[in-house]
Amino acid sequence: MLVCVNRSAGAHDIILSSGSFCWNILGVEHRDLALKFSGQDGSKGDIRFGDGLWCDLKTGAPSLVGAVCSFDCRVVNAYSDSSHTIFTGEVVAQTTRAGCESLVYIDGCFAAPKAV
């Protein structure tokens, strides 16, 4: 799994020091949570975890209960470039919820794929 994280983002140093991250694929019902985590509603830091139910899979990184899919990853490499760090991770645990519609981000909005 590969994620690019801005070095000024709150999660950056946590990923670097913990050596893990969890990548959650959100469902259409998680639109408000997506706005919160993207900072579009003004939220920052740990306050974003106040909504939704969270658990640890294997690495200790927070995994969203009810996500369409969650990939719990151990950082394998970190490459700094410009303003971001590119983290590559080995998936060590994964959850899937069948029959869900994923949320996508397109043209500056979160939407259901069939609406795009």
C-alpha positions as CSV (number, residue, x, y, z in Angstrom):
1,M,0.0,0.0,0.0
2,L,1.3,3.5,-0.8
3,V,0.2,6.8,0.9
4,C,1.6,10.3,0.4
5,V,1.3,12.4,3.5
6,N,2.1,16.1,3.7
7,R,4.9,16.7,6.3
8,S,2.8,19.4,7.9
9,A,-0.1,17.0,8.5
10,G,-0.7,15.9,12.1
11,A,-0.6,12.2,11.0
12,H,2.8,12.5,9.4
13,D,5.0,12.3,12.5
14,I,2.7,9.7,14.1
15,I,3.1,7.4,11.1
16,L,6.9,8.0,11.1
17,S,7.3,7.2,14.8
18,S,4.8,4.4,15.1
19,G,5.9,2.7,11.8
20,S,2.2,2.0,10.9
21,F,-0.9,3.4,9.3
22,C,-4.4,2.2,8.5
23,W,-6.0,3.2,5.2
24,N,-9.8,3.1,5.4
25,I,-12.1,3.1,2.3
26,L,-15.1,5.0,3.4
27,G,-18.7,4.3,2.4
28,V,-21.2,6.9,1.1
29,E,-22.6,7.1,4.6
30,H,-19.2,8.4,5.9
31,R,-19.4,11.7,3.9
32,D,-19.4,13.9,7.1
33,L,-16.4,11.9,8.5
34,A,-14.5,12.4,5.2
35,L,-15.1,16.2,5.5
36,K,-13.8,16.1,9.1
37,F,-10.6,14.2,8.2
38,S,-9.9,16.3,5.2
39,G,-10.1,19.4,7.3
40,Q,-12.9,20.8,5.2
41,D,-15.1,21.4,8.3
42,G,-12.2,23.0,10.2
43,S,-11.4,19.9,12.3
44,K,-7.8,19.1,13.2
45,G,-6.0,16.6,15.4
46,D,-7.5,13.9,17.6
47,I,-10.9,15.6,17.6
48,R,-11.5,13.9,14.3
49,F,-11.7,10.5,16.0
50,G,-14.6,11.7,18.1
51,D,-17.1,10.5,15.4
52,G,-17.4,6.9,14.3
53,L,-16.3,3.8,16.1
54,W,-12.6,2.9,16.0
55,C,-10.6,-0.2,16.8
56,D,-7.1,-1.5,16.4
57,L,-6.5,-4.4,14.1
58,K,-2.9,-5.5,14.4
59,T,-0.4,-2.6,14.3
60,G,-2.4,-0.3,16.7
61,A,-3.2,2.2,14.0
62,P,-6.9,3.3,14.2
63,S,-9.3,1.4,11.9
64,L,-12.8,2.6,11.3
65,V,-15.4,0.1,12.3
66,G,-17.9,-0.2,9.4
67,A,-15.5,1.1,6.7
68,V,-16.0,-0.5,3.3
69,C,-12.5,-1.9,3.7
70,S,-9.6,-1.2,6.0
71,F,-5.9,-2.0,5.4
72,D,-3.7,-2.1,8.5
73,C,-0.1,-1.5,7.3
74,R,3.4,-1.7,8.7
75,V,5.6,1.0,7.1
76,V,8.3,-0.7,4.9
77,N,9.8,2.5,3.4
78,A,9.5,6.2,3.7
79,Y,10.7,8.6,0.9
80,S,10.8,12.3,1.5
81,D,10.1,14.5,-1.6
82,S,9.3,18.2,-1.6
83,S,6.4,18.7,0.9
84,H,5.4,15.1,1.3
85,T,6.6,11.8,2.5
86,I,5.7,8.7,0.5
87,F,5.1,5.8,2.8
88,T,4.9,2.3,1.4
89,G,3.4,-0.3,3.7
90,E,2.9,-4.0,4.0
91,V,-0.7,-5.0,4.7
92,V,-0.7,-7.1,7.9
93,A,-4.4,-7.1,8.5
94,Q,-7.6,-6.2,6.6
95,T,-11.3,-6.0,7.0
96,T,-14.1,-5.8,4.4
97,R,-17.8,-5.1,4.6
98,A,-19.7,-6.5,1.7
99,G,-22.5,-4.8,-0.2
100,C,-21.3,-1.2,0.4
101,E,-21.0,1.7,-1.9
102,S,-17.6,3.4,-1.7
103,L,-17.2,7.2,-1.3
104,V,-15.2,8.9,-4.0
105,Y,-13.7,12.5,-4.2
106,I,-14.1,14.1,-7.6
107,D,-14.4,17.7,-8.8
108,G,-13.9,19.0,-5.3
109,C,-16.8,17.0,-3.8
110,F,-17.4,13.7,-2.1
111,A,-19.9,11.6,-3.9
112,A,-21.2,8.1,-4.7
113,P,-19.6,6.6,-7.8
114,K,-22.9,6.2,-9.5
115,A,-23.6,9.9,-9.1
116,V,-20.4,10.8,-11.0
